[in-house]
């Protein structure tokens, strides 16, 4: 792959990310302006080494984030093993 192609793909992905975030903010603003009252749920995870620290506002959010963090750790381990085998 050429460096120019990689540069263009990376720049396009960055702009697409900004556009998606901007559209999401506008949609949330419009929904809030209509007077829609909703229940806010959310959570997050901080991964320090192999140990995830998970927090959330309700049990459902914590379960989803727990599953996603387990998947992330498995993908990381698979990637590390593949990189080790490629460079050996």
C-alpha positions as CSV (number, residue, x, y, z in Angstrom):
1,X,0.0,0.0,0.0
2,X,1.2,3.4,-0.8
3,X,1.8,6.0,1.9
4,X,-0.6,8.4,0.1
5,X,-3.4,5.9,0.2
6,X,-2.9,5.2,3.9
7,X,-2.9,9.0,4.6
8,X,-6.1,9.5,2.7
9,X,-7.9,6.6,4.3
10,X,-6.8,7.8,7.8
11,X,-7.8,11.4,7.1
12,X,-11.2,10.2,5.8
13,X,-11.8,8.1,8.9
14,X,-11.0,11.1,11.2
15,X,-13.4,13.4,9.3
16,X,-16.1,10.7,9.3
17,X,-15.7,10.3,13.1
18,X,-16.1,14.0,13.6
19,X,-19.1,14.1,11.3
20,X,-20.8,11.3,13.2
21,X,-20.1,12.9,16.6
22,X,-21.5,16.2,15.3
23,X,-24.6,14.6,13.9
24,X,-25.2,12.7,17.2
25,X,-24.9,16.0,19.2
26,X,-27.4,17.7,16.9
27,X,-29.9,14.8,17.1
28,X,-29.6,14.7,20.9
29,X,-30.2,18.5,21.0
30,X,-33.3,18.2,18.8
31,X,-34.7,15.3,20.9
32,X,-34.2,17.3,24.1
33,X,-35.7,20.4,22.5
34,X,-39.0,18.5,21.8
35,X,-39.4,18.1,25.6
36,X,-38.6,14.4,25.5
37,X,-37.9,13.0,28.9
38,X,-35.9,9.9,29.1
39,X,-34.0,7.7,31.4
40,X,-30.2,8.1,31.2
41,X,-28.1,5.0,31.4
42,X,-24.5,4.6,30.9
43,X,-21.2,3.3,32.1
44,X,-17.6,2.9,31.4
45,X,-14.5,0.9,31.8
46,X,-10.9,1.7,32.7
47,X,-8.4,-1.0,31.8
48,X,-5.2,-0.9,33.8
49,X,-3.0,-3.7,32.5
50,X,-5.1,-6.8,32.5
51,X,-7.5,-5.6,35.2
52,X,-10.7,-3.8,34.1
53,X,-12.4,-1.3,36.4
54,X,-16.0,-1.2,35.4
55,X,-18.6,1.3,36.5
56,X,-22.2,2.1,35.5
57,X,-25.5,3.6,36.4
58,X,-27.5,0.3,36.3
59,X,-27.0,-3.4,36.2
60,X,-27.8,-3.7,32.5
61,X,-25.1,-1.2,31.5
62,X,-22.5,-2.9,33.7
63,X,-23.3,-6.3,32.1
64,X,-22.9,-4.9,28.6
65,X,-19.6,-3.2,29.4
66,X,-18.3,-6.3,31.2
67,X,-19.0,-8.4,28.1
68,X,-17.4,-5.8,25.8
69,X,-14.3,-5.5,28.0
70,X,-13.9,-9.3,28.0
71,X,-14.2,-9.4,24.2
72,X,-11.6,-6.6,24.1
73,X,-9.1,-8.5,26.3
74,X,-9.6,-11.6,24.2
75,X,-9.0,-9.7,21.0
76,X,-5.9,-8.1,22.5
77,X,-4.5,-11.5,23.5
78,X,-5.1,-13.0,20.1
79,X,-3.5,-9.9,18.4
80,X,-0.4,-10.3,20.7
81,X,-0.1,-14.0,19.9
82,X,-0.4,-13.4,16.2
83,X,2.2,-10.6,16.3
84,X,4.6,-12.8,18.2
85,X,4.2,-15.7,15.7
86,X,4.7,-13.3,12.7
87,X,7.9,-11.8,14.0
88,X,9.5,-15.1,15.1
